[in-house]
Amino acid sequence: MDIPKRGLGVEETAKVIGIGRTKVYDEINSGRLKAHKVGRRTIIFVEDIQAYRMALPEKEIAADQEAAG
């Protein structure tokens, strides 16, 4: 029986988001990224990763860069 993966470890989450492990822990500790403990492992549900990514602010383009490009 194939069960889809619903949660990722810290290293996998870092790769998916494109940040380092330390930054993942920073985001968890700040409350911006939800995580769960299973024994010694920290698990981040796929839904929580998606919510975190959607909550990130969009990068603003400076007016002079916008005019040039």
ABEGO torsion letter per residue (X at the ends): XBBBBABBBAAAAAAAAGBBAAAAAAAAAAGABBBBBBEABBBBBAAAAAAAAAABBBBBBBAAAAAAX
